[in-house]
Each structure stands twice: as C-alpha cells, then as structure tokens.
Amino acid sequence: MEVRRLAVGWLAGAMLSGGGESTAAARRAEPLTPARQATANVIPAPAQIAAGRGTFAVRARTRVLIPLQPAAAASAQYFVDLVRASHPGWLEVIAGSGARVPERSIAFRLDPSLAGAGPESYRIVVSPQRVVVSAGDTRGLFYGAVTLWQLCTAGAPVQGSVTLPALRIVDSPRLRWRGLMLDSARHFQSPAFIMRYIDWMAPHKLNVLGWHLTDDQGWRLEIRKYPRLTSVGGWRVPAGRAAARDIDPATGRARLYGGFYTQDDVRRIVAHAAARNVTLVPEIDMPGHATAAIVAYPQLGVTSQPPQAVPADWGIYPNLFNVEESTFEFLEDVLAEVMELFPGQYIHVGGDEAVKDQWRASARVQARMRELGVPGEAALQGYFTHRLGEYLRAHGRRLVGWDEILEGGVPPDATVMSWRGVQGAIAAAAAGHDAVLSPDPTLYLDNRQGRSPREPPGRGTVETLADVYHFDPLPGPLSGERRRVLGLQANLWTEHVRTEERAAYMTWPRAAAVAEVAWSPSERLDWADFVQRLPAEFERYRALGIRYSDDVFASARNVGPYERHMSQDLKTCTDKLVLSLEDDAPIEGQRAVFLIDIMNPCWILPAADLSHGSTLTAAVGQVPFNFQIGKDIEAIKLNPPRTSAGELEVRLDGCEGEPIALLPLAPAADNDAVTVLPPVTLSSAPGPHDLCFRFTQRALDPMWAIDWVQLAP
C-alpha cells in the first residue's frame, strides 16, 4: 500500500496540472528504493516503477499524438508500428504538440528539462485518463516507446482492448555500450537479415552492433579502390567431400560459397540502424585473420608463397599482413572508405590471434623491425596498432581492438574489448583505457544453449540463459573503475552457424539477458522474475518473427535404456575441444549434428544394462577435419583400422584393451550423409556397464562421428 499511496499522490498532481508529466513534480519525486518498487512485464527491467490507481485501456481507436519535431515523431511512429505488428489496424495517429494531452490519448514529448537525467533516459506516466512518454533526448524517447509497447503486449487483449495499470516509470541505462557482435565473414548473411537483426536488437535497448566483416574465410565489405577484396576474397569452396562434388555447371568447378555487402547495402543498413538507435562498429581484422585479403592481393603477405585460395578451415591461420609502407597505405585506404560508410566513433581493427611465426621467420620483416627500431614481434604488433590508431584519431575516430592489443602497447585513446575472460578489461582500466567486456565462454553466443539433440551446431560448451544472466559486468577490481567500463557485448561467431535462422536462434533469448544485465541497475536483477517475464517476451518474438530458443522451459531429457541415444546424450571421453558439428551432406536439406571432441573422438554410453545381452545398432557420419589447430594436431591419436574402411570399436568399462564388438564402416564409406550400420550382438554382462565407442581410421580427414546408438534386448 505504501507504494500505491506514493504513486497515487504523484499521479494526481500530474493529472491536475492539465495532462502529461509534471516536470516540477518529477523533480520533487524521490528515487524509489528496491523495497518500494513495483514490477512490470518488461525486458530489460526499468530502473524505477511506482504503481498507481486505476487502469488505462488501449483499443483500436486509441489516439496517439505524433509530435511535430521529426525526431520525436519517429519514436511515436515506431511505437505505433510495433503495436500494429501484434494488433493490425490498431491506434489512430494524430499530429499534435499542445501542452494538454486529451483524455484517452497517448502522447510523446521531448522535454529539455529532463536532459539532466542522462542520455537515453525517459519517463512514462500511465493514468486512467492518458499516457505520456517524455525524455530529454530522442534516444530516451525511443526507449520510452519501446517500454510502452512492451506494457501493451504484456498480455493478450480482452474484449478488444489491452489494459495498462496506472504507473510511473523512471528509467535510464546502467551501461553505455550494450552490444551484440555478428560474424558475417565466416558465413554471409543477407542485407535484409542484418536489418532484421537490428530490428530485433532495438526493443531490447541494445545499442551497438559489432559487425565482423573480414577474416581468413572471407572479405565481405566492398572497397572500391581494391575490388579484388570482394571479387576474389569474398568467395570460397566449402569444406568436405559433398561440396567438392557439387559442381557449378557454369564453371565446371566446385560451386563457390560467399557474398559481400556493396557500399550501397552498407549505407542502407547504417541508416536503418540509426533509426533504431543502433550504432554499427565495423571490424576490419588485422594484422592476423588476413588470409582472404592476401589471396586477393598477394603483395600484402609475408611469405614468398602466399595462399592461393580463400580457405574453408576454421581456427587460427599463420598469415599476417606484412609491414611495408605500401601495406600501411593499403590499410589506410581501406579505413578511409570504412569511415565514409560508418559514421560512428569507433572502428574495430581486431588484433587477436596474430601468430608471429611468419614475421619471426621473414628476413624482410626483421629488417623492417630494425629500420623502425622495434625490439620484437609483439612490439611490432604494437607499432602496427599504434600507427593505425593515430590514423583513425587524425580523422576523429577511436580504435577498438581485442585484448591482445595490450601486449604490444596501444594508442592512448584505444578501447580494449576483453574476450579472454575479464582480465583484459582489468588491465585496460588500470592503464587508463576504456574497456568493453566480451568474455568467452559466457558471452559467446555460438556456444550451445542446452544439451538437447535439437540444438543447432555450435561449440560444444553449454552456456545457458541463466549463465548469461548471472554475468557480472563489474566484478572485483572493475567495481572501482566503473567510468572505464563502457559496457558489454555478446559475440555470435558463425564458423558453425551456417544459416540466418540459426543465427537468430543462437542469439535469442540470451541477448535479452545481455540487455537486462547491461541496462537495469544491479539491484533490479532477479533471475526468477526474469524467467516469469519470458512468456510475454516470447509472444513478442513470435509477433516480430524472431526464431528463438525455449530451452529455459525445457524439461530434462531422459532416454530409456532401449531408446536411441543421440551423440548429445552420450558423454565425450574428454573435453579437450568439443564441438557440435553439422554434417557436410546433403547439400540441400536436413543435416545431422554430431557432438564430438575433435582432439579425441571418443564417446561413452554410461550404465548400459547388458544383463541379458543386447543388440547394438549405430548410425554414423563423416565430417571434414577443417581445423587449423597448429601443432595440437599431433596430439590426436587414431586407432589403426583392421580393414580398408575402418571400424567402430566398442569396449566395456574403459576405452583401452580389446574391443567387445566391431562394426565395419564399409557400408558408410562412400555415403556423405548418415549411414545406419548393420547391428551387432553384445554378450551378456551382469550389472550396468559403460560402453566406450571409438573409430579406427588412417587419416583425420574426414573424421568419423556418431549420430546415435541404440541397444535392443
């Protein structure tokens, strides 16, 4: 009742003043303590909510007053468009900017007196007579429109109207940088999908999209001065036997995969993002992850035998840009065109995973180091980064790089994106640099969301919605460096995310958790309450056409002793490098997904009942071993085959010693997709036993994988 009395008194004053929010009353209103907060079915949770008395009904003929200022009008129209996505034909749009808000109307106002509340802040007052959304800047008004839409979609309409409880919301963000990163280099997404992705970010108050546009496997951004970057660097032959057999009749060669964004595409996407309060931060990766660019322009590379084709392997390649003056001119030319396209303050230059072997082995690079007075290869990357940072600063921009840039020294105004845990952010803040937290694995959206066999391909690690929600963006030493922590960013790397539908699924609803952690004050974070708000959020997703994971509500999967055990139900013998890999066949249609530790392809079915003997059936497939893992490949041990095609070995209670059964792989050897092997009989053994499965093969590529195994009495 205390919350209601406080809110009712405030609301009464506002309504008596002639409609709309009373700014004098707003200034007098004391901040609400957590104990006096109301709640609303909104994600992210607003900073302050006070409950009022009564309700306001939103109906098909409810009027929305569109302000005369174009920027404010855009936010009001955005609210109308969102409501109509769920309720076609609803709301009457009327131009209006008077001081009084008519009854049974919704109004949006830019109020300069609220500017002191901070960027992106807003207020909403819902009374039985009217609804008023106000803010000191257009970004805040936009987010007020988002929150009001969520209030309007918190439940299903009843008899043609949505009932809003009377309330007052005062809201502002916890962190400035609330981001996602989309990798379009490994797998290309259409411009239309990029704009939809931005559309989906906006209602979550996510305001930065990092756009990973270049990597070893593809260069996706048109650079007019260097057309081969996209005509050559934008295309590759996918890995695997199925792709090699997919011949393009126009060329008589294996069909190429790829694509790129024209500069006109980018301008449209940037303009669309600006209308959604999203800033794009382009990433042009350097000095490593440069293979596609070097294939297009071999003079940029270090070795005398540069790569000849854009590769399809995942992992870390040794190819770096060289450090000739002509290469810096090339990079500055590229950045000049990037800055013309992207008006935001930040340009990301990568800097991660730059293996220095080529620099170390090159006589010419070593000579350049002496010319430049650089003492070592790490310092050379520091010189490289500093030089490009100075170029960006001269053009009014700021450099962003992954946390490896700290190792060689960085420009004074550089921002560090901490991905190897949070230590990079701690070191950056201590050195006086701004930081964005983006740690693997918690904020890596290519990790699986659950253990179900229906999960799309990705990394084998499971990072649940709860894991993301409980991430602390200001841990330990960073709590005292809050001004240096710009915010956080969740990254969707797409090595194993081949389709746009899967990109959406891997993002949502974990991005909603990112949004709440980045926007809502820490005292408002409540996992149980967040979960209660998800059903309404999922209804909004359906209205907006977002594919999402509902694993948070899934019951535990229990597989009976004689049911199929998918590879995701089995245990990997080790957890060295576990991936959830998609079969490379068929080219079109549904493909199997295998959970496999590529460093030790071995599986265990625990506690199998063999008391009366069993018949074992297994379905197997093959995946290309397209992984650049350096010398680690030498640690992968293969059991020698007994026949030319190899076997699936089955062992009892351990993975050493003689197998108790062999399933010949000959029936599957020439099938690019999944093959069900002829069953074998297992002898009886009292009590439960672990069954260990391992393939025999002479070479790693292709690598055998289990799709499912099944025991029958």
Sequence and secondary structure as in RCSB ss.txt:
>XXXX:A:sequence
MEVRRLAVGWLAGAMLSGGGESTAAARRAEPLTPARQATANVIPAPAQIAAGRGTFAVRARTRVLIPLQPAAAAS
AQYFVDLVRASHPGWLEVIAGSGARVPERSIAFRLDPSLAGAGPESYRIVVSPQRVVVSAGDTRGLFYGAVTLWQ
LCTAGAPVQGSVTLPALRIVDSPRLRWRGLMLDSARHFQSPAFIMRYIDWMAPHKLNVLGWHLTDDQGWRLEIRK
YPRLTSVGGWRVPAGRAAARDIDPATGRARLYGGFYTQDDVRRIVAHAAARNVTLVPEIDMPGHATAAIVAYPQL
GVTSQPPQAVPADWGIYPNLFNVEESTFEFLEDVLAEVMELFPGQYIHVGGDEAVKDQWRASARVQARMRELGVP
GEAALQGYFTHRLGEYLRAHGRRLVGWDEILEGGVPPDATVMSWRGVQGAIAAAAAGHDAVLSPDPTLYLDNRQG
RSPREPPGRGTVETLADVYHFDPLPGPLSGERRRVLGLQANLWTEHVRTEERAAYMTWPRAAAVAEVAWSPSERL
DWADFVQRLPAEFERYRALGIRYSDDVFASARNVGPYERHMSQDLKTCTDKLVLSLEDDAPIEGQRAVFLIDIMN
PCWILPAADLSHGSTLTAAVGQVPFNFQIGKDIEAIKLNPPRTSAGELEVRLDGCEGEPIALLPLAPAADNDAVT
VLPPVTLSSAPGPHDLCFRFTQRALDPMWAIDWVQLAP
>XXXX:A:secstr
 HHHHHHHHHHHHHHHTTSS  HHHHHH     GGG    S SS  SEEEEEEEEEEEETT EEEE SSHHHHHH
HHHHHHHHHHHSTT  EEEE   SS  TTEEEEEE GGGGGG TT EEEEE SSEEEEEESSHHHHHHHHHHHHH
HHTSS  BTTEEEEEEEEEEE  S SEEEEEEE SSS   HHHHHHHHHHHGGGT  EEEEE EETTEE B  TT
 THHHHTTTEE  SSHHHHH EETTTTEE  EE  B HHHHHHHHHHHHHTT EEEEEEEESSS HHHHHH GGG
SSSSS  SS    EE         HHHHHHHHHHHHHHHHH  SSEEEEE  S   HHHHH HHHHHHHHHHT  
SHHHHHHHHHHHHHHHHHHTT EEEEEGGGGGG   TT EEEE SSSHHHHHHHHTT EEEE  TTTTBTTEESS
S TTS SEEEEE  HHHHHT  SS GGGGG GGGEEEEEEEE  TT  SHHHHHHHHTTHHHHHHHHHHS GGG 
 HHHHHHHHHHHHHHHHHHT     GGG       TTS EETTTSEES  SSEEEEE    SSS   EEEEETTS
 EEEEEEEE TT EEEEEEEEEE   EE GGGGGG   B  SSSS EEEEEESSSSS  SEEEE GGGTT SS E
E   EEE   SSEEEEEEEEB SSSSSEEEEEEEEEE 
